[in-house]
Amino acid sequence: MSDLLQYAATGIALGSIYALVALGFVTVFAVTGAINFAQGEFVMLGAMIAAQLVHAGMPLPLAAVLAVAGAALAGAALHELGLRPALGRLSPLGLIMITIGAATAIRGMALIAWGTDPFTVPAFTPGPSLDLAGAAVNRQTVWIVATTAIVLALVWFLFQRTTTGRALRACAADLVAARLVGVDPRRMGLVSLTLSGAVGAIGGVVLAPITFASYDMGLMLGLKGFVGAVIGGLASAPGAVAGGLLLGLLEAFATPISSGYKDALAFVVLIAVMLLRPGGIFRGSFARGRI
């Protein structure tokens, strides 16, 4: 029983990070129609900027805020310099190629800036692991799950209770109708990319203390976040969260079978979903529309 709880705790921690990455994919796709394959690099930027600032002597809370701000600016730059000029002119495949190019460029600049040596970040609350019915739970895992829950609640509040959120939802539902009521889809695209950068960076900041922060960490995290978004239907925020958590749990419970195939599992799941249920396995559960 304790082993099952251990795997579940690990899976929820992994799934929480995947859920944040998947949420970034959904936010951008729903508003702009573009699949942002630079989303994983926002996670990397959050982790690397926070690690660099902490090593320079800055307090961790301030370093985390600046890291999130830096990744949000990167998201805004991607929209203004890459996606905005191409929206309406290029096909969805062309937009995907822009984001892949942006991801490669960000990763290359990170390599030049920080090198190949990994960085470490101190735990938010140092101390021994917590005991949960016989399962050892890292304190940082609690931070990851709690932070993800808070971020998801804030994103829900933004979408459901603010004017900006309603404008984002209007663009996600119907761009033409949104324009008719005075909503600027290009401005909302900027908001969605900025938001996705911030959300991704938060995932990187909370993840950094339990893994090494490196210039290439975003590649695999981005791909797994994309799988989580596809599981949830790619246009549903609740579906993205559910998909990310499900993928994390699948990986954790597959570890005893063969940890070497853990990364491959995500792509097996992706292929299975695309073949059997292209609209996402949670399409029926979250059928109220995009975002």
N, C-alpha and C positions, 0 to 999 in steps of 0.2 A: 504493500500500500504506500509506504514512504517513497519507494522508487517511482511509482506512478505520479505522486505529488511532486517529486523532484522534476520529472520530465514535464509535467504540466506547468510548473513555475518557470522553467526554462523556456518552454514554448510560448507562454504568455509574454515574457520579456522580449523574445525575438519578434513575436507577432505584433507587439506594440510598436516597435520600430518600423516594421513592414507596413503597419497601418498608417503611420505618419507619412511615409513615402508614398503609399498608394493614394492617400488623401490629396497630396500634391498633384499627382497625375490626374485625378478626377477633377480637381478645381480648374486646372488649365484646360483639359479636354472639353469639359462641359461648356466653357465660355468661348474658347477660341476654336475648338475642333482639332487642335494640335495635340499630339502625344509627345510630351516633353521628356526625351531621354536624357536630358541634363539634370533630372530631378535628383539622381543619386549624388551628383557633384555638389548639390546644395548641402546634402548631409555631410559630405567630406569637408566642405568649406567651414561649416559650423564647428566640426570637431577640430580641424587644423588651426583655425583662427583662435579658438578658445585655448587650445593647447599652447600655441605660440605666446599668447598674451599671459597665460599663467606662468610659463617658464620665464617670461620677462619680469615677473614680480607683481603682476596685476592681480587683485582679488578675483576669485573665481566668479562671483555673481556679476561683477562688472565685465569680466572677460566674456561671460556667456551672453550678456546683452549686446555687446559689440559684435560678437560672432553672428548672432541672429540678424543684427542690422546689416552686417556686411553681406551675408547671403541674400537678404531681401533686396539689397541694392544690385547684386548680381542677377537676380531674377528680373528686376526692372530693366536692367541693361539688356538682357536677352530679349525681352519684349521689344524695347525701343529700337535696338540695333539689328535684331534678327527677324523676329516674327511680325512685327507691325508692318514693315515695308512689304512683306510677302503675303500677308493675309488678303484673300480675294484674288491673288495673282497666281499663286502656286497651288498645286494639288495637295491633298493631305500627305502624300508621300514626300513631296518637296518640303513641306513643313517639318516632317520627321527628320529629313536629312539635315535641315538647319539645326535642329536640336542635337542631333548626333555630332555634328561638327562643333557645336558650342561645347558639348561635353568633352570632346577630345581637346579643344583649346583650353578649357578650364583645367583639365587634368595636366596638360603640358605646362601651363603656367604654375600650377601647384608644384610640379616636379622641379621647375627652375627655382621657385621661391623657397621650398622647404627641403628639397632633396629626397632621397629614398629612405632615410632613417626614420623609423616610426617615433611618434611622440606619445607621451603618457600624460594623463590628467588625473589629479588626486580625486578620490571618491568624495562625493558631496558630504557624506557623514561616515567617517572612518569608524571601523569597529568590526567585531566578529560577525559572521553570518547569523541570521535570525533562524530560529527553529520553528518550522511550521508542520506540526504533526509528524515529526521525524524527518522532514525534508529541510535541507539547509538552503536558505534563501539569502542571496547576497543583498546587502543593504542598498546597493545601487539599483538592483532589480526593482525594489520598491519605488525608488525615485523614477525609474523608467515608466512603470505602469501608472503611477500617480500623475506624472507629467503628461503622459499621453491622454489620460482621462480628462485632465484640465484643458488641454489644448482642444480636444474634441468637443468639450462643452462650450468653449469660447467660439470655436468655428460654428457650432450649431447656433449659438446666440447671434453671431454675425449674420448668418444666412437667414435666420427666421425672425429676428427682432430689430434689425437695423435697415435704414434706407439703402445703404450700399449693398447689403446682403440681398435685399429684394431686387435691386438692379442686376446683381450677378445672376440671380435665379431667373429673372426675366430674359437675360441674354441666353442663358442655358436652355430656356424653353422655346424661344422664338426670337431670332435676331431682328426680323423685320418688324414684328410687333413691338419689340423693345425700342427700336428707333422711332416708331410712331408715337410713343409716349414720352419721348425726350431722353431716352437712355443712350449714351454713347458707347457702343460695343468695344471700340478701341480702348477707351479709358478703362472699361471694365476688364479688358484683356490685360492691361497694365496692372490693375489691382490683383487679378488672379495670379499672375506670374510673381508679383511681389509677395503675395501671401504664400504661395507654394515655396518660395525661397526661404521665408521665415520658418514655416512649418518643418521643412526638411532640415534646416540648421538646428532647430530645437532637438530633433532626433539625434543629430550628430553630437550635440553637446552632452546630452544625457548618456549616450552610448560610449563616449570616449573613455570614461573611467574604467570600464570593464573590458575594453579592447584597445589595441594600439591604433592611434590615429595616423593614417598614412595617406599619401597623395592619391593612391589608387583604390581606396576603400569604398568609394562611391559607386564603382562599376557594378559589383555584385549586389550591393544594397539596392541600387536603382532597378536592376533587372528583377529582383525578387519583389520589390514594391510594385513593379508593373504587373507581375503575375498576380499579386494580391488584388490590384485594381481590376484586372481582367476577370478574376473569380467573382468579384462583386458586380460586374457589369460595365465597368469603365466610366459610367456616368452617374453613379450613385455613391454619395459620401458614406451612408451607412453600410452599403455593400462593400465599399473599399475597406472599411474598418473590419468588417466581418471576414473578408477575404484575407487580409493581412494576418489577423489572429489565427485563422484556420491554417494558413501556410506555416506560421510559426509552430503551431502545435503538431502539425504533420512532421515537420523537420525534427522536432524534439523527440517525438515518439519513434521516429525512424532511426535515431542514433544508435540504440542497442543492436539493431540489425546490421548496420554498416555506416559508420560515421563518414567514411570516404565518399559515399554516394549522397550525402546530405544536400550538397549544392545542386546535384543533378535532379533531385526530387522536384525542385521548383519548376524545372523545364518539362518534366514528365507531366506534372499537373497542368501546366500551361497548354501543352499539346492535347491532353485529354479534354480540357474545358473547351478549347477551340473546335475540337472535332465533335464533341457530344452536346455541348450547350454554349454556342458562340455568344449568346447574350449574357452569360454569367450564371452561375448556379444559384445566386441569390436574386435573380431577376424577379421572380414571383413574390419574394418576401418584401422587396423594396420597389414596388411597382408604381409609386406615386410620381415617378418622373426623374429628370436629371437633377442632381444635387439635392 
